[in-house]
């Protein structure tokens, strides 16, 4: 499982750990927008663990409260899209790739190649894969909906088992418990 590395998180961020059917999720937000949804495995990197540990724990935080509520609704099948203010920090290309992820409808998948074509050409397929792998707002910015050209499951920050479970959830066939 590839873990994303976050050496720094934007000033003014705070976080909360929320439990989900796919394991603990670390919700990180500023005063006005959600900045990250990290997996427990993301914190396996010392740089990321230190960056999160340096943040204050959010209590009574409107953005994180709403993110928790919407994620809970998503995990119970009551929500098919998210309506949250997002603040995505990355390169121009990464932000464009993440915006493209937001166009993949609930319950559907797209290939990395299709995403690359939307972003300017097939030759960008590796760059798309790299950008998707750095998606800071997992699940809400649905990188789990991107699969190989042949439909195979490929890399995902939360692991392939979590990716399969999320796709199954959206197909209406997810089983609990996850692990």
Secondary structure, 3 states (H helix, E strand, C coil): CCCCCCCCCCCCCEEEEECCCCCCEEEEECCCCEEEEEEHHHHHCHHHHHHHHCCEECCCCHHHHHHHHHHHHHHCCCCCCCCCCECCCCCHHHHHHHHHHCCCCCCCCEEHHHHHHHCCCHHHHHHHHHHHHCCCECCCCCHHHEECCCCCCCCCCCCHHHHHHHHHHHHCCCCCCCC
